[in-house]
Amino acid sequence: MKEKNFVLYDVIFYLVFPIALWHLLRDPIGDYYAMLLSSVPGIIYTIYRFLALKKVNLFGIYMITTLVVGTLVDVLSGSAIRLLWNNVIYAYILGAFFLLTIIIKRPIALYFALDFSEMQGYDRKFSKRLFYKKKLLHLFNWIVVGFALQDILLASVKVWLIQKYGVEAFDEGLILRQILNWGLTIPIIGGFFYIGKVIQQSPELIEEVENEMKEA
């Protein structure tokens, strides 16, 4: 799957299909089961993206774990309105998890970057030492804050939507999720590119890591 098509596929599988299924199925089978079935295209698409990585790494494990947990949250909710509220709670928990990785000095964005750099042929041990340099670690922490902000903002607005519209907030929640994902994904991706630029402009960091590797 070409990366330039990710946005298009995201729209189709995370927005178009779920909204279409929601409206087509809610009258025949009810709101709750329509919500469950509307998530199937996204589940299939997420699994496909996981398999497209062609390697089990932290990013792939993260994708499949959030998929499984999210699906369990939906299936075990028992009602449409409970499903919406459980998704709010789940989003807050995810946001807190991201921030926790900063607190324990294991920013998850850094480990995602390790996965991608390894896939491009770079030595993982060398990259890890490099990424943990204070100059870069600070930037990875801010990227993780962006991850957390996505989930916390989405959950907070969903609370308002559910209180105001009840189960009718389902449509708005799907659209809002994609808007927030795109809106915050752009600066997050920009952050990763900026880190690459900093590395290119800081040969002393690479030399420092090379010396550390020789002494280890």
Contacts in CASP RR format, 6 or more apart in sequence:
PFRMAT RR
TARGET T0000
AUTHOR 0000-0000-0000
METHOD contacts of the structure
MODEL  1
MKEKNFVLYDVIFYLVFPIALWHLLRDPIGDYYAMLLSSVPGIIYTIYRF
LALKKVNLFGIYMITTLVVGTLVDVLSGSAIRLLWNNVIYAYILGAFFLL
TIIIKRPIALYFALDFSEMQGYDRKFSKRLFYKKKLLHLFNWIVVGFALQ
DILLASVKVWLIQKYGVEAFDEGLILRQILNWGLTIPIIGGFFYIGKVIQ
QSPELIEEVENEMKEA
1 9 0 8 1.000
1 48 0 8 1.000
1 49 0 8 1.000
1 52 0 8 1.000
7 182 0 8 1.000
9 45 0 8 1.000
10 178 0 8 1.000
10 181 0 8 1.000
11 178 0 8 1.000
12 41 0 8 1.000
13 41 0 8 1.000
13 42 0 8 1.000
13 44 0 8 1.000
13 45 0 8 1.000
14 41 0 8 1.000
14 42 0 8 1.000
14 45 0 8 1.000
14 174 0 8 1.000
14 177 0 8 1.000
14 178 0 8 1.000
15 174 0 8 1.000
15 175 0 8 1.000
15 178 0 8 1.000
17 38 0 8 1.000
17 41 0 8 1.000
17 42 0 8 1.000
18 38 0 8 1.000
18 39 0 8 1.000
18 41 0 8 1.000
18 42 0 8 1.000
18 174 0 8 1.000
19 38 0 8 1.000
19 171 0 8 1.000
19 174 0 8 1.000
19 175 0 8 1.000
21 34 0 8 1.000
21 37 0 8 1.000
21 38 0 8 1.000
21 40 0 8 1.000
21 41 0 8 1.000
22 34 0 8 1.000
22 35 0 8 1.000
22 38 0 8 1.000
22 170 0 8 1.000
22 171 0 8 1.000
24 34 0 8 1.000
25 33 0 8 1.000
25 34 0 8 1.000
25 37 0 8 1.000
25 38 0 8 1.000
26 34 0 8 1.000
29 37 0 8 1.000
30 80 0 8 1.000
31 80 0 8 1.000
31 167 0 8 1.000
31 170 0 8 1.000
32 77 0 8 1.000
32 78 0 8 1.000
32 79 0 8 1.000
32 80 0 8 1.000
32 83 0 8 1.000
34 80 0 8 1.000
35 74 0 8 1.000
35 80 0 8 1.000
35 83 0 8 1.000
35 170 0 8 1.000
36 74 0 8 1.000
36 75 0 8 1.000
36 83 0 8 1.000
39 71 0 8 1.000
39 74 0 8 1.000
43 67 0 8 1.000
43 71 0 8 1.000
46 63 0 8 1.000
46 64 0 8 1.000
46 67 0 8 1.000
47 64 0 8 1.000
47 67 0 8 1.000
49 63 0 8 1.000
50 60 0 8 1.000
50 63 0 8 1.000
50 64 0 8 1.000
50 67 0 8 1.000
53 59 0 8 1.000
53 60 0 8 1.000
53 119 0 8 1.000
55 119 0 8 1.000
57 115 0 8 1.000
57 118 0 8 1.000
57 119 0 8 1.000
58 108 0 8 1.000
58 111 0 8 1.000
58 112 0 8 1.000
58 114 0 8 1.000
58 115 0 8 1.000
59 111 0 8 1.000
59 112 0 8 1.000
59 115 0 8 1.000
59 116 0 8 1.000
60 115 0 8 1.000
62 108 0 8 1.000
62 112 0 8 1.000
66 94 0 8 1.000
69 90 0 8 1.000
70 87 0 8 1.000
70 90 0 8 1.000
73 83 0 8 1.000
73 86 0 8 1.000
73 87 0 8 1.000
73 90 0 8 1.000
74 83 0 8 1.000
74 86 0 8 1.000
74 87 0 8 1.000
77 83 0 8 1.000
77 86 0 8 1.000
80 167 0 8 1.000
80 170 0 8 1.000
81 162 0 8 1.000
81 166 0 8 1.000
81 167 0 8 1.000
84 158 0 8 1.000
84 162 0 8 1.000
84 166 0 8 1.000
84 167 0 8 1.000
84 169 0 8 1.000
84 170 0 8 1.000
85 162 0 8 1.000
87 155 0 8 1.000
87 158 0 8 1.000
88 155 0 8 1.000
88 158 0 8 1.000
88 159 0 8 1.000
88 162 0 8 1.000
89 155 0 8 1.000
91 151 0 8 1.000
91 152 0 8 1.000
91 154 0 8 1.000
91 155 0 8 1.000
91 158 0 8 1.000
92 151 0 8 1.000
92 152 0 8 1.000
92 155 0 8 1.000
94 148 0 8 1.000
94 151 0 8 1.000
95 147 0 8 1.000
95 148 0 8 1.000
95 151 0 8 1.000
95 152 0 8 1.000
96 148 0 8 1.000
98 108 0 8 1.000
98 144 0 8 1.000
98 145 0 8 1.000
98 146 0 8 1.000
98 147 0 8 1.000
98 148 0 8 1.000
98 151 0 8 1.000
99 144 0 8 1.000
99 145 0 8 1.000
99 148 0 8 1.000
101 107 0 8 1.000
101 108 0 8 1.000
101 144 0 8 1.000
102 141 0 8 1.000
102 144 0 8 1.000
102 145 0 8 1.000
107 137 0 8 1.000
107 140 0 8 1.000
107 141 0 8 1.000
107 143 0 8 1.000
107 144 0 8 1.000
108 144 0 8 1.000
108 147 0 8 1.000
109 140 0 8 1.000
109 141 0 8 1.000
109 143 0 8 1.000
109 144 0 8 1.000
109 147 0 8 1.000
109 188 0 8 1.000
109 192 0 8 1.000
110 131 0 8 1.000
110 132 0 8 1.000
110 137 0 8 1.000
110 140 0 8 1.000
113 127 0 8 1.000
113 131 0 8 1.000
113 140 0 8 1.000
113 192 0 8 1.000
113 195 0 8 1.000
114 124 0 8 1.000
114 127 0 8 1.000
114 128 0 8 1.000
114 131 0 8 1.000
117 124 0 8 1.000
117 127 0 8 1.000
118 124 0 8 1.000
118 127 0 8 1.000
125 213 0 8 1.000
126 209 0 8 1.000
126 210 0 8 1.000
126 213 0 8 1.000
129 209 0 8 1.000
129 212 0 8 1.000
129 213 0 8 1.000
130 136 0 8 1.000
130 199 0 8 1.000
130 205 0 8 1.000
130 206 0 8 1.000
130 209 0 8 1.000
131 137 0 8 1.000
131 140 0 8 1.000
133 205 0 8 1.000
133 208 0 8 1.000
133 209 0 8 1.000
135 198 0 8 1.000
135 202 0 8 1.000
135 205 0 8 1.000
136 195 0 8 1.000
136 198 0 8 1.000
136 199 0 8 1.000
136 205 0 8 1.000
139 191 0 8 1.000
139 194 0 8 1.000
139 195 0 8 1.000
139 198 0 8 1.000
140 195 0 8 1.000
142 191 0 8 1.000
143 188 0 8 1.000
143 191 0 8 1.000
143 192 0 8 1.000
146 184 0 8 1.000
146 187 0 8 1.000
146 188 0 8 1.000
147 188 0 8 1.000
149 184 0 8 1.000
150 180 0 8 1.000
150 181 0 8 1.000
150 184 0 8 1.000
150 185 0 8 1.000
153 180 0 8 1.000
153 184 0 8 1.000
154 173 0 8 1.000
154 176 0 8 1.000
154 177 0 8 1.000
154 180 0 8 1.000
157 173 0 8 1.000
157 176 0 8 1.000
158 169 0 8 1.000
158 173 0 8 1.000
158 176 0 8 1.000
161 169 0 8 1.000
161 172 0 8 1.000
161 173 0 8 1.000
161 176 0 8 1.000
162 169 0 8 1.000
165 172 0 8 1.000
199 205 0 8 1.000
199 206 0 8 1.000
END
